[in-house]
Amino acid sequence: MNVKDFAFAVDPIYELRNRTRRIREENLVAPSQTISGEGDIDRALKASFDFCWNTCGFLGSANFESDGKWRRR
């Protein structure tokens, strides 16, 4: 709620390469996710995080592998 003009804080170089932008909507409502078991938690969370990152111009969250697994740092 009330997120218009917010943006992700990222390294300026990353910002230039990815054409980031500020959130244009006043309120964001992420699609609901159903988690049916422990094995689906990473993939369900990835979809929600990708949604947030997409609103700022990114392809998705960098915190997940392409197969949906959480990327430990």
C-alpha positions in Angstrom: 0.0 0.0 0.0 1.2 3.5 -0.8 4.3 2.4 -2.7 4.1 4.7 -5.7 7.6 6.1 -6.6 9.4 3.5 -4.4 12.3 1.7 -6.0 14.7 -1.1 -5.1 18.1 0.0 -3.7 20.6 -1.6 -6.0 24.1 -0.9 -7.2 24.1 2.0 -9.7 25.8 -0.2 -12.4 23.1 -2.8 -12.0 20.5 -0.1 -12.3 21.9 1.2 -15.6 22.2 -2.3 -17.2 18.6 -3.3 -16.2 16.7 0.0 -16.9 15.2 0.0 -13.5 12.3 2.3 -12.7 10.2 3.4 -9.8 6.9 1.8 -9.0 4.1 3.5 -11.0 1.1 2.1 -9.1 -0.1 3.5 -5.8 -0.9 0.0 -4.4 0.5 -3.4 -5.5 -1.4 -6.6 -5.0 0.7 -9.7 -5.6 -1.0 -12.7 -7.1 -1.9 -15.2 -4.4 0.3 -18.3 -4.1 -0.7 -21.8 -2.9 2.0 -23.7 -1.0 1.0 -27.3 -1.0 4.1 -28.7 0.7 7.7 -28.0 1.8 9.1 -28.7 -1.7 7.0 -25.9 -3.2 8.0 -23.1 -0.8 10.9 -21.8 -2.9 8.9 -21.7 -6.2 5.9 -20.1 -4.5 8.1 -17.4 -3.0 10.0 -16.8 -6.2 6.8 -16.0 -8.0 5.9 -13.3 -5.4 9.4 -11.8 -5.3 9.6 -11.8 -9.1 6.3 -9.9 -9.2 7.8 -7.2 -6.9 11.1 -7.0 -8.9 9.1 -6.9 -12.2 7.3 -3.7 -11.1 10.7 -2.0 -10.9 11.9 -3.1 -14.4 13.8 -6.2 -13.5 13.3 -9.7 -15.1 12.9 -11.2 -11.6 14.5 -11.6 -8.3 18.2 -12.3 -8.4 17.8 -14.3 -5.1 16.5 -17.4 -6.9 18.0 -19.9 -9.5 16.2 -20.3 -12.8 14.6 -23.5 -11.5 13.0 -21.6 -8.6 15.4 -22.7 -5.9 16.5 -20.1 -3.3 20.1 -18.9 -4.0 22.1 -18.9 -0.8 24.7 -16.0 -0.6 
